[in-house]
Every structure is written in C-alpha cells, then in structure tokens.
Amino acid sequence: MQRLARRSAWRASAAVLQEVAVLAAAIALALTYWPNPLVVALAVIIIGTRQHALFVIAHDAAHYLLYDSRRLNDAIGRSCSMVQGLSMRTYRVIHRLHHNNLYGELDPDTALHGDTRAAKPTSSRNFSRI
C-alpha cells in the first residue's frame, strides 16, 4: 500500500499530460466533425469527464500530494484548476474550511453534497423512521 501512496513525479506528470491530450483530442474531434450532434455530444461527455479528472488532480495538488516540490504542486494545481475557472488560492481556503468542519454546519461543501447527517441513522429508533 505504501508503494501506491508514494509520490511519483512521473506518474503525476503523465496523468496531467494524458488529461490535457484527451481534452485536446476531444475538442479537435468536435471541431472537425461540427455540427454532427453525435460527435459533439460524445466530445462534451469526454470534455466534462476530463475536466473532472483535472479537478481531482488540482485537489491532490492542493494537498501537496503530486510532487515533492510545493512550487510544482502550486503550478500544476493552478494550471489544472484554471481550466475550470477556479482560483487555487481560494480553493485551498475553502477546502481547509471543509476539512476543519467536515460534514458540520460550517462545512462549505454541504451545499455540494447535502446534509449527510439526515441520511445516516444514529440509532435503531431513527433507523426505523427511514
């Protein structure tokens, strides 16, 4: 397990390059076959999933998990989050609030995933109400 959790600059760089290459290919495909609705729909799905993948990479960079260098994590994180119009500095502040108030009333991510406390039964009596 430790081997899988170890930082690897090569793996991180390959992941970023792969996502950017797939994004570029999907955009080129959509533009080449414009206005074919099937190709455009497929490209939109691919672009959306790759943007999500870049957000996951930016999240890991925000935790300084991609590279040993903080500056490189910052640069890659900013580049990946910029694609989505996000500020890495703002994201780090909000994400820190999330970790400090995980699933609590002050968790800023509650708006994204809802209040999970209502969905988790805390006793057998509460479970029977579901």
N, C-alpha and C positions, 0 to 999 in steps of 0.2 A: 504494500500500500504506500509506503514511503517513497518508493521509486516513482509511482504515478503522481504523487503530490509534489515532487521536486520541481523547481523552476527549470525551464529549458528555453533559452533564448531562441533556439532553432525552432522548437515546436510553436512558440508564441508567434514568431515572425512568419512561419509557414501558415498558421491559422489566419493571420491578418491578410497576408497576400492571397490566400485562397478565397477569402470572402470578397476581397476587392476585385479579383479576377472574375469570379462568378457574377458579381454585380455588373461589371463592365460588359460581360458577355450577354447578360440578360437585357441590358439597355440597348446594346448593339443589335441584338435579335429583334427586339420590339421596333426599333427604328428601321431596320432593314425590311421587315415584313409589314410595316404600318400601311394601312389600318386594319389588318387582319385581326378580328376580335379574339380568336382563339390564341394566337401567338401573343397578343398584347395581354390577355388575361393570364396566360402562363408566366409571362415576364413580370407582371405585377405580383403574382404569388411568390416567385423566386426573389424578386427585389425585397418584398416585405420580410421574408424569412431571413434573408442575408442581412438586412438592417437589424433585425432582432439579434442575430449572431454577433454583429459588430457591437451592439449594446452590451451583450454578455461579456465580450472582450473588454469593453470600456469599464464594466463593473469590476472585472478582475484587476484591471489596471488601477482603478480607484483604491483597491485594497493592496496595491503594490505586489501583486502575485505573478505578474508576467515575466518581469526581468529583475535582476539584482539591482539595477540602477533605478533610483527614484526618478531621475530626469527622463529616462527612456520610458518608464511607465507613464509619466505625465504626458510625454509627447504622443505616444501611441494612444493613450486614453483620450486625449484631446482630439486627435485625428478621427478616431472611431466615433466619438460622441458628436463631433461636428457634423457628421453625415446626417444626424437626426435633429440638428439644430439645438443641441444641448450644450450647456457650459459645464465643463468638468469641475470647475471650482464650485459652482452652485450645486451640482450633483453630489459632490463629496460632503458638503454641509448638510444637505437634506438626507443623504444616506446615513450620515453619522447620527442624525436625529432618529432615523428608523432603528438603527442598532441600539441606541440608548433607550428607546421606548418601544421595544419590539411588541407589536400587537396590543399596545396600550392605547389609552385615549389620545396621547400626544404623538403616536406613530403617524408620520405624514403619508405612509404608504397605505393606510387604511382605506383611503379613497380609491386606490387601485384594486385592492383585493377584498374590500368589505370588512366588516367587523366579524372576525372568525370566532370570537368568544361566543356568539349566539349559536353557532353551529356545533360547538363542542359540548356535549353533555358533561356536567361536572359531578353528577350523582345519578344513581339508578332512578331516582324520582324524576329528575329532569329528563333523563333518557326516555322515560315512558311518555313524556309530553310530545316527543318528536313524531 
